[in-house]
Amino acid sequence: GYLASEVASSNPCIESDNLADLAAIGLSGTGLAFIAFPIAVSQMPGGFLWAFVFFLMLLCLGIDSEFAMVESVVTVLEDAGYGKKM
């Protein structure tokens, strides 16, 4: 809701109540999650709940990705022999 109305005021190609305008600007990638989804959810019943669940999911995916990146670096360091003397 709030982000969608802010985007509408700063970008005249996007109106906060019109999803058809998103196709006109070729929205893809992260813009789908942070522009298109808030506009769609603002029009749904119980939109705040779904927005909260969606962004909680994004947070969990980000944390999970960070664990995978750290695990790969630690594995390389351990295989190279670092940390065995500790």
C-alpha positions as CSV (number, residue, x, y, z in Angstrom):
1,G,0.0,0.0,0.0
2,Y,2.4,2.7,1.2
3,L,5.2,1.9,-1.2
4,A,2.8,1.6,-4.1
5,S,1.5,5.1,-3.5
6,E,5.0,6.5,-3.1
7,V,6.1,4.9,-6.4
8,A,3.0,6.4,-8.1
9,S,3.9,9.9,-6.9
10,S,7.6,9.6,-8.1
11,N,7.0,7.6,-11.3
12,P,4.0,8.7,-13.4
13,C,4.2,5.4,-15.4
14,I,2.8,3.5,-12.4
15,E,-0.5,4.3,-10.8
16,S,-1.1,2.8,-7.4
17,D,-4.5,1.3,-8.5
18,N,-3.6,0.1,-12.0
19,L,-1.6,-3.1,-12.5
20,A,-1.8,-2.9,-16.3
21,D,0.8,0.0,-16.2
22,L,3.4,-2.5,-14.9
23,A,3.4,-4.4,-18.2
24,A,4.0,-1.1,-20.1
25,I,7.3,-0.5,-18.4
26,G,8.5,-4.1,-18.6
27,L,8.8,-4.6,-14.8
28,S,10.9,-7.7,-13.9
29,G,13.4,-8.9,-11.3
30,T,13.3,-7.3,-7.9
31,G,10.8,-4.8,-9.1
32,L,8.2,-7.5,-9.1
33,A,8.7,-8.1,-5.4
34,F,9.0,-4.5,-4.3
35,I,6.7,-2.7,-6.7
36,A,4.2,-5.1,-8.3
37,F,3.5,-7.2,-5.3
38,P,2.6,-4.2,-3.0
39,I,0.3,-2.9,-5.6
40,A,-1.4,-6.3,-6.0
41,V,-1.6,-6.9,-2.3
42,S,-3.1,-3.5,-1.6
43,Q,-6.1,-4.5,-3.7
44,M,-6.6,-7.9,-1.9
45,P,-8.8,-8.5,1.2
46,G,-6.5,-9.1,4.1
47,G,-3.6,-7.5,2.2
48,F,-1.6,-6.5,5.2
49,L,-1.4,-10.1,6.4
50,W,-0.3,-11.4,3.0
51,A,2.2,-8.6,2.7
52,F,3.7,-9.4,6.1
53,V,3.9,-13.1,5.2
54,F,5.5,-12.4,1.9
55,F,8.2,-10.1,3.3
56,L,8.8,-12.5,6.1
57,M,9.4,-15.1,3.5
58,L,11.9,-12.8,1.7
59,L,13.7,-12.3,5.0
60,C,14.0,-16.0,5.5
61,L,15.2,-16.6,2.0
62,G,17.9,-13.9,2.5
63,I,19.1,-15.4,5.7
64,D,19.2,-18.9,4.2
65,S,21.3,-17.6,1.2
66,E,23.7,-16.0,3.7
67,F,24.2,-19.4,5.5
68,A,24.9,-21.0,2.1
69,M,27.5,-18.4,1.2
70,V,29.3,-18.6,4.6
71,E,29.2,-22.4,4.5
72,S,31.0,-22.5,1.2
73,V,33.7,-20.1,2.3
74,V,34.2,-22.0,5.6
75,T,34.4,-25.3,3.6
76,V,37.1,-24.0,1.3
77,L,39.1,-22.6,4.3
78,E,38.9,-25.9,6.1
79,D,39.9,-27.9,3.1
80,A,42.9,-25.6,2.6
81,G,44.0,-26.4,6.1
82,Y,43.1,-23.2,7.9
83,G,41.6,-23.7,11.3
84,K,43.1,-27.1,12.0
85,K,45.7,-25.6,14.3
86,M,43.1,-23.9,16.5
